[in-house]
Amino acid sequence: MKFGIIGNPVSHSLSPMLFKAAYPSPADTYDLIEALDFEDSLRRFKTERYDGINITAPYKELITKIGARAEEEVLSIGAANTMVYKKKELILFNTDISGVWESLCGFIAEGSEAVVLGYGGAGKAAAYILSKKSIKVKVVNRSPGKSRGFDWEKLIEFHGPESLNKILKISGTIVNTLPVLPEFLKEADFSGKVILDANYTGENLSFTRSQPGVRYLPGTLWLLNQAIASYSIFTGREPDRDSMRLFTDNL
């Protein structure tokens, strides 16, 4: 079977190597689908006969507009990161939801407060699953009033960057989904927080490891947990979780 990943940029993605760790047999392949834009990515997916693809930024919301059948969680947040042919039908899934919760579930308690930084596809997945798990979610984004009208968003508070320091004082968990760190984050005090990053390359909050009491969960953990779910959807088979963990632990 033939799989791949689309996004822009996508050349940095570790997904092909992670897939090889999950399924070492040459019977299944996984490629970086480097294309000019979203439309060109979809063209290559179809003409080169891929069985499924992962979708990364900035295409997670765009992919929901192509008319493929979407699983309930995709409809609930308007973003997907996995698309696969099942019985000649294209179906969209969102395994970022698993990526967030499987990464955080041992570190966060029902009724606690969490901050989600950014509100693109990954940010929506984080806010959605945390709110569903009875976590009080505050989204901090440059455009604070970014609710899309979903029912579950009524449980979310939306704030601008000027509110961050106040919110940090009452929130124990931070989920960062921003691809680039603004200055207000670089200057913030994250002492005592649990921090989960979406980004495992480029700019992220890894510098917070030096702040007192921080429990830092790198983007590779999110990558691993969403990939376990995604690759199972692709193949219908259980991936080699131990090899996948070994790969991400050594990054």
HUWOLIN-V678500 format. One line per field, one symbol per residue. ss: DSSP state (A for helix, B for strand, O for the rest). A space follows every 50 residues. Layout:
ss: ???
This chain:
ss: OBBBBBOOOOOOOOAAAAAAAAOOOOOOBBBBOOOOOAAAAAAAAAAOOO OBBBBOOOOOOAAAAOOOBBOAAAAAAOOOOBBBBBOOBBBBBOOAAAAA AAAAOOOOOOOOBBBBBOOOAAAAAAAAAAAAOOOBBBBBOOOOOOOOOO AAAAAOBBBOAAAAAAAAOOOOBBBBOOOOOOAAAAOOOOOOOBBBBOOO OOOOOAAAAAOOOOBBBOAAAAAAAAAAAAAAAAAOOOOOAAAAAAAAAO O
